[in-house]
């Protein structure tokens, strides 16, 4: 029997409560056995990221209390350009026992033409679309889970502002201890 894994990829720069809410919503409402938080090794659109190992550590801290949520290093194993299709094809070759689905925000749907081989992505994994504020698409009829963005978290941390309602306490402590988003 296949292991149904929902892949929740992203920069996780840093991971925040919106990511955790998306993971839990996926487990609670979709036909999946696990959710893998999958930090991007390289961002396909060239976003500047803190080092991969820091983002992995913060994801592990964020997910540590969530049953059935794991953190995957698969994007580092794949190499390449950081394209989702490469990750899914690698997963198919190396883990044939996994039946993947891909969790994306509704903001991805209008921009799918920017993705490399998006039609192939859809062949390799079922899409689970989570509604994000400002991106109303028929594929995501559910509620908006959270209006939190990593960009805003980074801005607040750089300004020395409180982010305690935006990121798990352990993630905030790690980021501050390592000076990841200091101004």
C-alpha positions in Angstrom: 0.0 0.0 0.0 1.3 3.4 -1.0 2.3 6.0 1.7 0.3 9.1 0.9 2.6 12.1 1.5 1.7 15.7 1.1 4.7 17.8 0.1 4.6 21.3 1.5 7.5 23.0 -0.1 8.7 26.5 0.4 11.5 28.8 1.2 10.7 28.6 4.9 12.8 31.7 5.4 11.7 31.5 8.2 8.9 28.9 8.8 5.9 30.5 10.4 2.5 29.6 11.9 0.9 29.9 8.5 3.0 27.0 7.3 2.1 24.9 10.4 -1.6 25.8 9.9 -1.3 24.6 6.3 0.3 21.4 7.4 -2.3 20.7 10.0 -5.2 21.6 7.7 -3.8 19.2 5.1 -3.6 16.4 7.6 -7.1 17.1 8.9 -9.0 17.5 5.6 -7.1 15.6 2.9 -6.6 11.9 2.4 -2.9 11.8 3.3 -0.8 9.9 5.9 1.9 12.5 6.4 3.0 16.0 5.5 6.6 16.7 4.7 7.9 20.2 5.1 10.3 20.5 2.2 12.6 23.5 2.4 13.9 24.7 -1.0 17.6 24.0 -1.5 17.8 26.6 -4.2 14.9 29.0 -5.0 14.0 28.5 -8.7 13.2 32.2 -9.0 16.5 33.3 -7.4 15.2 34.6 -4.0 17.9 35.2 -1.5 17.7 32.7 1.3 19.5 32.1 4.6 21.6 28.9 4.3 19.7 25.7 3.8 20.9 24.1 7.1 19.4 27.0 9.1 16.1 26.7 7.4 16.1 22.9 7.9 16.8 23.4 11.7 14.0 26.0 12.0 11.6 23.7 10.2 12.5 20.8 12.5 11.9 23.1 15.5 8.6 24.3 14.1 7.4 20.8 13.3 8.6 19.0 16.4 5.3 19.0 18.2 3.1 18.0 15.2 2.4 14.4 14.8 2.7 13.2 11.2 4.6 16.3 10.1 8.2 15.6 9.1 10.9 17.7 7.6 12.5 16.4 4.4 16.0 17.1 3.0 15.0 15.8 -0.4 15.6 19.1 -2.2 19.2 19.0 -1.2 19.5 15.4 -2.5 18.0 16.4 -5.9 20.3 19.2 -6.7 19.5 20.8 -10.0 17.7 24.1 -10.4 15.3 23.7 -7.5 12.4 23.0 -9.8 9.4 21.1 -8.3 9.2 18.8 -11.3 12.8 17.6 -10.7 12.0 16.9 -7.0 8.8 14.9 -8.0 10.7 12.9 -10.6 13.5 12.2 -8.1 10.9 11.1 -5.5 9.3 8.8 -8.0 12.7 7.1 -8.8 13.9 6.9 -5.2 10.7 6.3 -3.3 8.3 4.4 -5.5 6.3 3.5 -2.4 5.2 7.1 -2.0 2.1 8.5 -3.5 2.8 12.3 -3.5 0.5 15.2 -3.4 1.7 18.8 -3.6 0.4 21.5 -1.3 0.4 25.0 -2.9 -1.1 28.3 -2.1 -3.8 29.7 -4.3 -1.3 32.4 -5.3 0.5 29.7 -7.3 -2.5 29.0 -9.6 -2.4 32.3 -11.5 1.4 32.0 -11.9 1.6 28.4 -13.0 2.8 29.5 -16.4 6.0 30.6 -14.7 6.7 27.1 -13.3 8.9 24.8 -15.3 6.7 22.0 -16.8 3.7 22.6 -14.5 1.6 20.1 -16.5 4.2 17.4 -15.7 4.0 18.5 -12.0 0.3 17.8 -12.1 0.9 14.4 -13.7 3.3 13.4 -10.9 1.3 14.7 -7.9 -2.2 15.6 -7.0 -2.4 19.4 -6.2 -3.9 20.4 -2.8 -4.6 24.2 -3.1 -4.8 26.2 0.1 -6.7 29.5 -0.1 -4.5 32.6 0.4 -5.9 36.1 1.0 -6.3 38.0 -2.3 -6.1 34.9 -4.5 -9.6 33.6 -5.0 -9.4 30.6 -7.4 -12.0 27.8 -7.9 -9.3 25.2 -6.9 -9.2 26.6 -3.3 -12.8 27.1 -2.0 -11.7 26.7 1.7 -11.0 29.3 4.3 -8.0 31.6 4.5 -5.8 29.9 7.0 -3.5 32.8 8.0 -2.3 36.0 6.7 1.3 35.6 7.7 4.3 36.0 5.3 8.0 35.2 5.8 8.8 38.6 4.2 6.9 40.4 6.9 8.5 38.2 9.6 11.9 39.0 8.3 11.1 42.7 8.2 9.8 42.7 11.8 12.8 40.7 13.0 15.2 43.1 11.3 13.5 46.0 12.9 13.7 44.3 16.3 9.9 44.0 16.5 8.0 41.3 18.3 7.1 38.2 16.1 5.9 35.9 18.9 2.4 35.6 17.3 3.9 34.9 13.8 6.5 32.2 14.4 6.9 29.4 16.9 8.9 30.5 19.9 11.7 28.0 19.2 12.1 29.3 15.6 12.3 32.9 16.8 14.9 32.0 19.4 16.9 30.1 16.9 16.8 32.9 14.3 17.7 35.5 16.8 20.5 33.4 18.3 22.1 32.9 14.9 21.5 36.5 13.8 19.6 35.3 10.7 17.3 38.3 10.1 19.0 41.1 12.1 18.8 44.5 10.6 
